[in-house]
C-alpha cells in the first residue's frame, strides 16, 4: 500500500506523524512525507522519504503575521488556522501536492491537523484521508471556519469528517469538551535511553531540560527569551541543557554559565530519560514528550494553543504555569523539591502507557483503504 503523509513546517507538526509513518514502513508499506522544504531535515532525520512542496514567500507572510499579532489573543488561533494554514500554506502547497497525488497515486493520505492541501488532493483523486492530531486539545473546531476557507480552492474536502488519530491521552484534553467523533488514541514507543555527553565536566546536580520548541526562535523570541532563561536558571544548583532549534546559531546567545549547555538539537527522548524537570512553552510535542516520561514541567506559554496546554498541565498538578522568565527559578525549585508534581506527571505517563502501541494504528489505516477500494469497485 502507498501512503502519503503530509505536514506543514516545524518539528511540532512533523513530529506527530513520525511514529505512524515509521510503523507503516515497518509493516511493509511504501511511505512518502510531503512537507515544505524548511521541514525536510525533520523528515530525513526520522529516516523517511521526503517530498518537497512549495511554501509562501516571506513577503506575503510578514504582513499576515503582523495582523495576527495585532489580533486579540482569543481570536488568534481561528485566524491563523483560516488565513495561514487553510489559506496561504494551502495555496502554496496545493499545486505540487496535486501533482504528487496524481502522479504517485497513494492509496491513503495521512495529514497532521493544520495541513489541508493533502485533504483536498485526496478528495481530488478519490482516496480517503486521515487526520493525526498535532494539538493536545483535540482537533480544531468547526467554528474556526476552516471548511469555508478551503472552499475557495474549488476542490472536494473531507476535513472534519476524517478518522482522527492522536498520541495524546484524554487527560490532556479539556474535560469540558467532548471527545471528537472518530478518535483513536495510541502511544509512541519510548526511545532506548542513551548517555548524554558530559557537557558539565562530571557535575551530578539534577538536570533540567529547556526547550521552547522549533518555532519560537524563528518568531522573534531569540535571543532575548533564551538569554534571560539561561541567566535565571544559572543561579540554581542544577545542570541545564537548552536547545534552541535549527533556525538560529547558539553562539548568538553569547557566553553562558558553566552549568548551562546550549545545543541546536538533541533528540528529546534521549534527554527526558536523564532530566528531573523541563522548562518549556507548552508546545504540544514537547509537553507530551515530557509527560510521557513522567517529567514535571514549568510552562511559559508564548502563542497558539500553549496557554491552554499550560493550564491543563497545571490543572493536573503535573507542573506550573509561569508568567515571566523571572519566575522560572522559583518554579523549577518547587518542581524539584515537591514530589507531588513528579507523581502527578507519572500518573499521566501511566495513562499513556495503557494506550495501544502506534503499530496497531497500521491496521486501522489498512482497513480504511481496503473499505474505500471495495466501495470504488
CORPE-V103755 format. One record per residue. N is the residue number from 1. RES is the residue in one small letter. PSI is psi in whole degrees, 0 to 359 (999 if undefined). Layout:
{{N;RES;PSI} {N;RES;PSI}}
This chain:
{{1;x;140} {2;x;129} {3;x;123} {4;x;116} {5;x;148} {6;x;141} {7;x;156} {8;x;188} {9;x;160} {10;x;139} {11;x;327} {12;x;342} {13;x;319} {14;x;321} {15;x;313} {16;x;335} {17;x;332} {18;x;312} {19;x;323} {20;x;318} {21;x;316} {22;x;321} {23;x;322} {24;x;320} {25;x;315} {26;x;331} {27;x;1} {28;x;8} {29;x;156} {30;x;124} {31;x;136} {32;x;148} {33;x;116} {34;x;123} {35;x;173} {36;x;153} {37;x;328} {38;x;346} {39;x;4} {40;x;321} {41;x;323} {42;x;322} {43;x;312} {44;x;325} {45;x;331} {46;x;359} {47;x;27} {48;x;154} {49;x;131} {50;x;141} {51;x;126} {52;x;134} {53;x;171} {54;x;154} {55;x;157} {56;x;151} {57;x;145} {58;x;334} {59;x;332} {60;x;320} {61;x;328} {62;x;310} {63;x;332} {64;x;318} {65;x;326} {66;x;320} {67;x;320} {68;x;314} {69;x;333} {70;x;356} {71;x;142} {72;x;146} {73;x;316} {74;x;353} {75;x;356} {76;x;314} {77;x;312} {78;x;321} {79;x;315} {80;x;316} {81;x;320} {82;x;309} {83;x;332} {84;x;297} {85;x;311} {86;x;1} {87;x;263} {88;x;320} {89;x;318} {90;x;317} {91;x;318} {92;x;318} {93;x;334} {94;x;314} {95;x;313} {96;x;323} {97;x;317} {98;x;320} {99;x;319} {100;x;314} {101;x;317} {102;x;331} {103;x;317} {104;x;333} {105;x;66} {106;x;155} {107;x;343} {108;x;146} {109;x;133} {110;x;120} {111;x;156} {112;x;166} {113;x;333} {114;x;9} {115;x;116} {116;x;340} {117;x;324} {118;x;327} {119;x;320} {120;x;318} {121;x;321} {122;x;317} {123;x;323} {124;x;327} {125;x;1} {126;x;37} {127;x;156} {128;x;156} {129;x;154} {130;x;140} {131;x;132} {132;x;124} {133;x;132} {134;x;9} {135;x;144} {136;x;339} {137;x;12} {138;x;184} {139;x;150} {140;x;136} {141;x;155} {142;x;334} {143;x;344} {144;x;352} {145;x;27} {146;x;318} {147;x;317} {148;x;323} {149;x;323} {150;x;335} {151;x;338} {152;x;342} {153;x;351} {154;x;25} {155;x;153} {156;x;147} {157;x;138} {158;x;17} {159;x;131} {160;x;339} {161;x;359} {162;x;156} {163;x;146} {164;x;115} {165;x;141} {166;x;151} {167;x;2} {168;x;135} {169;x;160} {170;x;331} {171;x;332} {172;x;354} {173;x;151} {174;x;119} {175;x;345} {176;x;342} {177;x;132} {178;x;153} {179;x;138} {180;x;138} {181;x;145} {182;x;18} {183;x;132} {184;x;131} {185;x;141} {186;x;170} {187;x;142} {188;x;149} {189;x;142} {190;x;140} {191;x;146} {192;x;123} {193;x;138} {194;x;150} {195;x;143} {196;x;152} {197;x;150} {198;x;73} {199;x;346} {200;x;16} {201;x;53} {202;x;355} {203;x;149} {204;x;17} {205;x;161} {206;x;141} {207;x;129} {208;x;125} {209;x;132} {210;x;122} {211;x;129} {212;x;28} {213;x;188} {214;x;346} {215;x;332} {216;x;316} {217;x;321} {218;x;353} {219;x;23} {220;x;2} {221;x;352} {222;x;136} {223;x;355} {224;x;308} {225;x;317} {226;x;321} {227;x;312} {228;x;318} {229;x;315} {230;x;318} {231;x;319} {232;x;314} {233;x;340} {234;x;339} {235;x;349} {236;x;155} {237;x;67} {238;x;166} {239;x;141} {240;x;128} {241;x;116} {242;x;130} {243;x;141} {244;x;355} {245;x;173} {246;x;358} {247;x;350} {248;x;168} {249;x;119} {250;x;332} {251;x;336} {252;x;349} {253;x;337} {254;x;186} {255;x;142} {256;x;165} {257;x;157} {258;x;332} {259;x;4} {260;x;126} {261;x;137} {262;x;132} {263;x;157} {264;x;309} {265;x;132} {266;x;134} {267;x;124} {268;x;322} {269;x;328} {270;x;317} {271;x;317} {272;x;327} {273;x;342} {274;x;344} {275;x;157} {276;x;339} {277;x;164} {278;x;142} {279;x;124} {280;x;184} {281;x;2} {282;x;16} {283;x;146} {284;x;316} {285;x;311} {286;x;325} {287;x;315} {288;x;320} {289;x;318} {290;x;313} {291;x;330} {292;x;331} {293;x;5} {294;x;31} {295;x;123} {296;x;154} {297;x;143} {298;x;116} {299;x;122} {300;x;89} {301;x;145} {302;x;316} {303;x;183} {304;x;227} {305;x;7} {306;x;321} {307;x;320} {308;x;319} {309;x;319} {310;x;318} {311;x;323} {312;x;319} {313;x;316} {314;x;320} {315;x;328} {316;x;353} {317;x;19} {318;x;7} {319;x;190} {320;x;139} {321;x;132} {322;x;139} {323;x;346} {324;x;156} {325;x;329} {326;x;336} {327;x;358} {328;x;323} {329;x;314} {330;x;318} {331;x;315} {332;x;320} {333;x;317} {334;x;315} {335;x;324} {336;x;331} {337;x;332} {338;x;111} {339;x;346} {340;x;326} {341;x;318} {342;x;321} {343;x;319} {344;x;323} {345;x;320} {346;x;331} {347;x;321} {348;x;318} {349;x;322} {350;x;322} {351;x;319} {352;x;320} {353;x;335} {354;x;347} {355;x;152} {356;x;148} {357;x;152} {358;x;338} {359;x;327} {360;x;344} {361;x;336} {362;x;319} {363;x;323} {364;x;315} {365;x;318} {366;x;316} {367;x;320} {368;x;315} {369;x;320} {370;x;318} {371;x;317} {372;x;322} {373;x;321} {374;x;321} {375;x;319} {376;x;328} {377;x;999}}
